[in-house]
Amino acid sequence: MLRRKGQIMTDLNRICCLVLDEISLKCGFKYYKEEDKIMGYEHSGESDESDKVSNHALVFMATGLFDRWKQPLE
């Protein structure tokens, strides 16, 4: 999405910064049948999930400095 939007932006509006933000999550679980997996536990990305329920997440986001846009990054 960011690539598509960037193609129509002016050079000035493409200038952005990387923002890190912590967000609160609703505690809950979701079962993904295709993967046979339950989501909702903490996951640090380095190892398997823990037995603790997720309630916060760290989001990496690009945000425009001269234009009002935001895009979460994976």
Sequence and secondary structure as in RCSB ss.txt:
>XXXX:A:sequence
MLRRKGQIMTDLNRICCLVLDEISLKCGFKYYKEEDKIMGYEHSGESDESDKVSNHALVFMATGLFDRWKQPLE
>XXXX:A:secstr
 HHHHHHHS HHHH EEEEEEEEE     EEETTTTEEE B   SSSS  SSB  EEEEEEEEESSS  EEEE 
